[in-house]
Amino acid sequence: MKTNLENNKRKQREQKQLVRNRKTIETMKTRRNQLIVVALFALLMFGGNVSAKGTELDVSSLENFKEPALSIEDWMIDADYWSTTNATIDMNNATEESLELENWMIDKSFWKQDHRHFKHSEKEKALALEPWMIDEKVWNNK
């Protein structure tokens, strides 16, 4: 009786081990299949448009613009022009006006006031088209 019981337990353990092995193999197959699908999708995304024909565009045919030749002017090579500090701003000595904290800025009563009366204190005129805005002489420097 003891042997039968031991044999049954051993068979149950073996069956459990077989089930675990099958699940592991199935999981490995699923992972492998997923990896293959992802790799194929990536390959398709990266290489899908590699051999596309007819999408090239020759940009040089779109413009027939020639830039004027550059020329050196006198002021560009004048040493006096570049060595003077009178005409340039010395940024090292530039200082900003110091900011000060004023009383009204820290007054709590000022910030608790009802400021609705300021909302409509100033009326703006409607925008209108003025003659100089549509004058071609102004815009074309004629």
Buried (B, 14 or more C-beta within 10 A) or exposed (E): EEEEEEEEEEEEEEEEEEEEEEEEEEEEEEEEEEEEEEEEEEEEEEEEEEEEEEEEEEEEEEEEEEEEEEEEEEEEEEEEEEEEEEEEEEEEEEEEEEEEEEEEEEEEEEEEEEEEEEEEEEEEEEEEEEEEEEEEEEEEEE
